[in-house]
Amino acid sequence: MSKLIDAFWFKNLVMMSCREGAENMYYFSSLALTLNEPEEGVAPTDSRRRPDQRLMEEGHWDEANAEKQRLEEKQRSTRRERERDAVKVAATPEEGAHPDNYQAMWFEKIHDSASGDTLHVYKGGYWEAKEQGSWEMCPEIF
């Protein structure tokens, strides 16, 4: 079995390396290269809209790094604010509230008693919002 898997990966690496410019694309498959392509109509929080990612893909490395630093600081600031709010909520805990007072928009955080893992289960709403082009409920994260 191991030799079969090794042969599969080697065959695909050889095929990918035959593509023109493959070494500049980290030998990613065509599928992998398209996963980050922009798409119309997605949520404003979609990671494909990250301005630092776009700048990096366009080869603007210094601007991408500065933008990444700005985004990371914005994320840290948002988290600090949520943590401050959680301290306030802790004085009057509400049923079902997360300890950090954050609720994901499209997923529900649950504890799987069988595995002991924390799972994020899709709770609906994304595809309906996309169909309607209605994203008012999305936070400004970029």
C-alpha angles and dihedrals in degrees: 000000000000091000090051092052091045090050091049093052093043092049092050093045090052091048092048093046089055091062113099110260094007092141089060090054096053088249090285117165119250089256093053091049092055098048093086096044113127116257128196119239100025124134116280086239093059109126090229086072094061105130093210090055092051092049091050092050089052090053096250094134100167093047090045091053093049091048091048090053090050092050093047092051090049089052092049091049092050091049092049089052091050090049091052089050090049090057089054092047091048089069089060107024117201124212111263097009117141115240091247091044092238123135119189113230102225102021137055119217111226137171114237105217092196096057101019089232128133111241132194109215122193108248098188137247103099099093092044091051091047092050091051094039087232112147102149091120093060119103121234100253101160 
